[in-house]
Amino acid sequence: MDDRGNTTLIRESSITFQTFKAIFTLMRHVENKAESLVTRPHFQILDGLRGIAALGIVIFHFMEWIYDPSANFIGHGFLAVDFFFCLSGFVIGYAYDSRIKIIGIKEFFKSRLIRLQPMVVLGSVLGLIAFLLDPFATYQFLYSTGRIFIIFLCSLFVIPFPVMQERSFNLFGLNAPAWSLFWEYVANIFYAFVFCRINRRFLWILLIAAAITLVYISQKEGNLLGGWNGATFWDGGVRIGYSFTAGLLIYRYNLIIKNKIGFIGLGILLSLALLMPHFSFNGMAEASVVIIYFPFLVSLGAGSTASPRMIPVCKFAGDISYPLYMTHYAFIWMFGNYFTAYHPPLKTLCFIVISGVIVIVLFAWLVMKYIDIPLRKYLTRKRLREAKQN
């Protein structure tokens, strides 16, 4: 064979090798992407603490109808939302910092939608049903069908629409807790396009600015309760701006404090913040809890290990926390309207609140078992199949 034949053979072999290499690389990329879509292991105690926080919010929402904040035994229950935000920043960093470049922004948002949106939809549907069928309210007849439809659509798509005067201009009149989900989505958008790309030093700038603003709001208003209605809309942005960033920095600096406190001990520490009484310096106390105490709890929770007996408890609490948070307020609206109309005696209220909390938890368990978990598993399996096929 002459030199030209040898050259042609070498060139063809080289092309074939490059082709196989490209195919192998592509297959490996697809395999890595599919593997990266699988959820990372959870921090069991943090899951359990999330459940305690959700239960605290449910009790707080009952009690705030009955007592002024200063007389409410769980008057700081609303701060559990700030704990959620801090926990979210830590978990998002842990789950996606190392793999968002592999799966891409599109798959990141798919993951977040699968995790968050089903309960947003269900909470909106429950809120609509409760609004239309509430036997203790009459103001629903003041709204036209078209108006109700727009309010419902905004709730479904997490678009703030504070127009219901009878409900204190909540950002989401049908399902009040969705205000925090709106800011959660905003934080996720910032994470995907900004936070996952920038140096930690820039996050410190944001953290310090948000902390200063939190202190200002707490001193000006006397509390950090804002964010849920039109008048305090931007307070919600400041609350998640600080807490989400703090959680993210805890992960990125590995500020995990190894300890043997365990779930029960950390659950008590979290509960103390929610049960904290009101002080003359209440605003500063709340700011201190959000700025210092909650990040400290997240660090402790990430560094502690659940005992074998507590592992199923933590898992259950974590699994039920989100359905509980997103489905309870339809019941709260009806309770609030009943309380306003009849002002029942304390003995009756005790029975209603205790029974109501039990019923709401049982309902959330049914939602978790038969809707939330099965639906998320189905959507996740479908994604994995599509990723492997593509």
ABEGO torsion letter per residue (X at the ends): XBAAAAAAAAAAAAAAAAAAAAAAAAAAAAAAAAAAABBBBBBAAAAAAAAAAAAAAAAAAAAAAABBAAABAAAAAAAAAAAAAAAAAAAAAAAAAAAAAAAEAAAAAAAAAAAAAAAAAAAAAAAAAAAAABAABAAAAABBAAAAAAAAAAAAAGBBBBABAAAGGBABAABAAAAAAAAAAAAAAAAAAAAAABBAAAAAAAAAAAAAAAAAAAAAAGBAABGABAAAAAAAAAAAAAAAAAAAAAAAAGBBBBBAAEAAAAAAAAAAAAABBBBAAAAAAAAAAAAAAAAAAAAAAAABBBBAAAAAAAAAAAAAAAAAAAAAAAAAAAAAAAAAAAGBBAAAAAAAAAAAAAAAAAAAAAAAAAAAAAAAAAAAAAAAAAAAAX
